[in-house]
Structures are given as C-alpha cells and as structure tokens.
C-alpha cells in the first residue's frame, strides 16, 4: 500500500490522472492549419446513451474556485506554448484539477482578439460538462457572448441563431456532427468557426463524435476551411505493454487531431502543488460463503439450462452452419459478467439464427429468465437480498403471466414454487450482506461532527445504485446524510433511469451539501467538479487505467480519500493499472524528447494509415447505399423479424435515422397491425424525447419486448431495439446484431420543427395524419400527441 502511494505521488509533476472513461482506443486522422472557417450547416442534435443533458437556463453549480484569480505560472506556460505554435493544432495534457478550462479561456481570448469576426466552438462530450464549462468560460470571459447548447434540445434554428449572435458556443460534438450530415451543398460557407476546443479529447478515436468531426475536417474541408483545434485531456488512453507501443498509440491520437503535444515542463513543481493527490486505500472484499438465496437461484438456473440442453442438436447445426464461436455449455460460475457475456453471445449470435419457430421461442423464453436470474445474483452480491428479490419479482412479472406455450408455464412455476421461502429469507436480519458493513464504514470515515461531507460511490449498474441508495436511507447513521443516486437519462424508469429534471436536482443537492452521499455509475467519472468532494469509493467496480484515474480525480478536496473496495481479481487489475500509469507518463516524456523532424515524420506515418482506413470505410458505405438502392429496385431488401417468434415485423425500407443515433419506424401500418402497446406516464428519456409507451409483439404467446414508443417534436415514433429482432436479407439469411453493423443503408429523417415557426427558415410542415386511438389519452402535460410519423413525410 505504501509503495502504491509513493508511486502515485512521484507522478504528480508529469501527466496525471485520466479524466474520462471511454472504450475508444484506436484511430482516425486530421491535418488542420490556420484559424479559418469550418463550413457547417444547422440541424438537430443528438446525445450519447448515458450522458447528462441540462437545459441551458438551469443553474448548475459554482465553477471552480480559481476563476477570478490570475493565471498560475504553469497555466501561463501552457498558453504561451499554444501561442508559439501559431495556427497549428495542439493537444494539452495536464492533470485533473489543474485548471485546463481556465487555460482554454485564455486561448479563446487571444484568438478573439486576433480574429474578432471569428466564432469559437467549445466541445464537451456530455451535457453535464457542457453546462459546467460554459459557466467557467462566462466567468473567465465576461466581455464575450457565450451560450451553451447540448443534446436533442438543440434545434436547427437555435444553432443558426447561436452562431449569428454569440462569440463562443459550448456544445456536445454530436451537434456539429449532425449539422454536417444535413448539408446539401458542402461548398457553401455557413458559419465561420475559427477555433474549436475539444474537452476530454482522449475520446477522439474510433467512431466517437470527436473522431467523426475529424473525419469531416480532413476528408471534406479544404485547407482554407479548417479551424484550429485545441484538445485538452488529463491523459491519453493506451493499451500497450511497453513504452514503444504506448508512444505509437499516443501518436495515433495526435495524428487524428493533426496536433502537437503540449505539456507543463518548466513549472512542474508548481503544478504538483495545486493538484491534490487523495489518500488511496484498497480493501479486499471476501466472499461471504454459502448463501441460501444464491444457491436457490443457481439451482433454478441449472434447471433452465437443462431444458435448453434438449435443443442442443438444433443449436449445433446452426453453430456449424454459421461458424459461430460459442460454447453451448453455460458458464459454471453464475452471477458474474462472464455469464452475461456467454448469455449475450448465444442469444444474439446463435438463437437468433434458428429457423424453427417453436424451438426459437422456447430458447428465447429460457434465456430471458436466465438473464434476469443472473442479474439478481449480481445484485444480491452487492446489495441486500430483498433488493435482488424485488428486482427478480418485478422483471419476471410479465413472463410469469405468459401461460402459452408450455415452456413458459414450466419456467414460471420454477420461481413460484420458491417464492414463499425467498420472502421469508429476505426478512431475516441474520442474512445481511457483510459487504454492506464495509461500505458503511468507508462512507462514514470522513464524517466529522457538525461538518458536511461529500462522498461519491461508484457502482456497476443503475439497479445497484438505486438499491444502495434505498439501503442507505434505511440504515442508521447513513440516513442522516440524505443519500441519493444518479444515473443516465436514457434508461426507462423501471430500470432506474432518471429524467433530466431529476438529474439536475440531484447534482445540485450534492454540490450544495443537501445530499452528502451519492451513488452513481461511471456517468460521473468524467469531469464533474465538486471542490468539496472528500471521499470517493469504487464499490466492486471493475475498471481500466482510465476509469480508475477518472474516479480518483473526483476527490478534489485537500486530504480527500480514494477507496477501492474490490475482489482479489479486481485488486490484481488495480496494480496493473498503476503500472500502466507509469508507462503512460514515460511514453509522453519520450514524445517530448523527440526532435521536431522525427515527431512530424512519425505522426505523418500514422496519419497516412488512418487516412487510408477512413477512405476505405467511406467507400464501403457508398457501396452499401448503392446495393440498397439496387435491391429496392428489384423488390429485394432486408426485413426485421421478431427475435422470439420470427413474425415478420419491419421492412428495412420503413426504418429511418434521426440525429444518427435514434432509429425509428416510419409509416402508419406498423403500430396498429404488429404491435401490442402499453401506454405509460410520459417520461423524458432524452431532451425532447418523451417515452409514452412500450411495444410488444402482438403474436399470441410471444409478447416479446420490441422497444419504447416516444414522442419527439409532437410526433410519435416507434424506436425498435435491434437486439430484440432477427434481421434477414432477401435470401432469408440472418445478418446483423447491432445498428452499427447494418448491411443496408438507413436514410436520415429530419422531423419538422413545429416549435420555431419561421417562414424564411424552412417549408411548412405536412398535414397531420389521423392519430391512433390509443394515443388520444396520452399527453405531455397539457400538450396532446399530434401525430404518428407517416411514411409520406420521410
């Protein structure tokens, strides 16, 4: 333990913790020069699945405490280095809590002084950071006109007016990506963006919106159209085992952004003084031994696995036909992520390809139960048994009601037979989870009489977050801390998703100290700035180097603690993460030591490789579009079948994309003919997207969940979940498992904007079709649903 602390402190003056978790670790490209316009038209926006969007008028928090003071020496050094580069792009690597946003404000100030007619875009990866960084910039640049836009709340008109009115616009990168998607004439100048700031720029890899912008930047814009790009991060993601490979990996990011590496070199000592390192504690969570609930659920799971075994001959045939690498024998250890991965593979890759309807329906019913049981075991491991039972009862309620075919009845009876004993077991206080005592101890270790504390507890899932918050509210000593949980807005309420308004309230209560313990997922690992946060706990929360250093970076207060409560296997990974941090810093120092000639040569080599890959991917996409057109002309296209009963559900030609991420069904026949709908109270799942119901397969005895029904811009859209369907081509061959793997092209759909009427801004919306009867009773407040998306309006 002492060695770990010493190692961590010794890195304090180089490049410190990584601020954001991301699963992007590869490449894209870029070669920007000069602060010249980026031609981007306006369009609607979109958000990533688990981000926190906030309305731009909401009060969020007091910004960091260094806003009203002069720049520190190391901050001046960074600003001077950026100025010395002229119009070249740069990536600033500096530790958490070093004031990188304050540095970016000074860079923006210098840019606007030199180019008063230019526009600046500050990009942050999620809505929470957009709002937080906007407040910092507004305080740091009082003479500049600054506003924020984020999520789907940004309309085409808002984006256009923002560029006309404001000097600096803070937004998510997806907004600009979507805007460029809707361009008609790419050579027509629209908005003169001279400078773009990429906050948390380590995301700029693979298909992240940052990387998509860089693809546009390099492949679509001429040299005189490209803006200057400045990236900021606390670290760069690496997945290497030696310094040379780590250097190459970092070069991929720099090649993507066509950027120089900028770090503090002359003022390292001062930098170390301002970047507090929390005390780090690692505690092993030991197995509690036999647990009656666990044993009971595992027995039921084995019975279900035995039921599946009689279909092994059919599964083996499909496995061989399609060369699927999956073991038909389930994982022996249940209640673990590895079992979830096995379940996901066999369900999506193998069972979805079975053609016999009866066999497929029985296997899907079995895997539905197995998934729920496995999740309940994971909850039982980390929470109270009653929390696991409540989850189990809630998730199986619909399945238990299905009495046809016989397999459903048998599966339901397995649980019903054990119900009474499970409920009695939950009520016995002797069966309390010993891990919870450890969690309680480490939450309270920072509690001082009469003083307010701030404790963040990172958990694996939304369900665990909500269950732990409920446990804390009913636990002496913890209840007075007013515990709460914070999860993403994209999840339904029955899976513990929060509305945007609820998220805003929770975050504000935590900042102000009304809530002193906040249970959250990885959602808050990146960028949240609560200077009073003095206790961060990772509870059975596996993570890589980036995730760990992100979480550690949330402990901002002096003398804060960072505690890892983990299994022995996870602790081994923690030690590997420490080694990777050292490797990361050595790689950065080696890059800084390279001659300019060697650096540019190495970066150019990586850039050419990335360029070649991007051009090839774009060519493949064009070929898919041509193939789709050819198949449509021949009357042969793809079809989505129900993933459980194989009922034909959606022709691919009825699918559209809104803002890249939202796949919807357009047309009047799908809902009344194919879908059984359960209306539910309206809930905002993304800004301006209100979930008003759930869709289920209408076929008797199936009842497969197909996805949510949402209201967006006064129109109802079905949003099918691709994993709930089997996609076949014109030869009845099963194909994709994820939207991103579509072998066919899905056209974009731009909803009519009914909230910002302007005759000069666009055409008049089409006449409303007759809404379905079941929708007449659903409304958002006093505003009724106006229409269902018709095929004619696509």
Secondary structure, 3 states (H helix, E strand, C coil): CHHHHHHHHHCCCCCCCCCCCCCCCCCCCCCCCCCCCECCCCCCCCCCCCCCCCCCCCCCCCCCCCCCCCCCHHHHHHHHHHHHCCCCEEEEECCCCCCHHHHHHHHHHHHHHHCCCCEEEEECCCHHHHHHHHHHHHHHCCCCCEEECCHHHCCHHHHHHHHHHCCEEEECHHHHHHHHHCCCCCCCCCCEEEEEEEECHHHCCCCCHHHHHHHHHHHCCCHHHCCEEEEEECCCCCCCCCHHHHHHHHHHHHHHHCEEEEECCCCHHHHHHHCCCCEEEEEECCCCCCCHHHHHHHHHHHHHHHHHHCCHHHHHHHHHHHCCCCCCCCCCCCCCHHHHHHHHHHHHHHHHHCCCHHHHHHHHHHHHHHHHHHHHHHHHHHCCHHHHHHHHHHHHHHHHHCCCCHHHHHHHHHHHCCHHHHHHHHHCHHHCCHHHHHHHHHHHCCCCCCCCCCEEEECCCHHHHHHHHHHHHCCCCCHHHCCEEECCCCCCHHHCCCCHHHHHHHHHHHHHCCCCEEEECHHHCCCCCCCCCCEEEEECCCCCHHHHHHHHHCCCCCCCEEEEEECHHHHHHHHHHHHHHHHHHHHHHHHHHCCHHHHHHHHHHHHHHHHHHHHHHHHHHHHHHHHHHHHHHCCCCCEEEECCCCCEEEEHHHEEEECCCEEEECCCCHHHHHEEEEEEEEEEEECCEEEEEEEEECCCCCCCEEEEEEEECCEEEEEECHHHEEEECCCCCECCCCHHHCCCCCEECCCCCCCCCCCCCCCCCCCCCCCCHHHHHCEECCEECCEECCHHHC
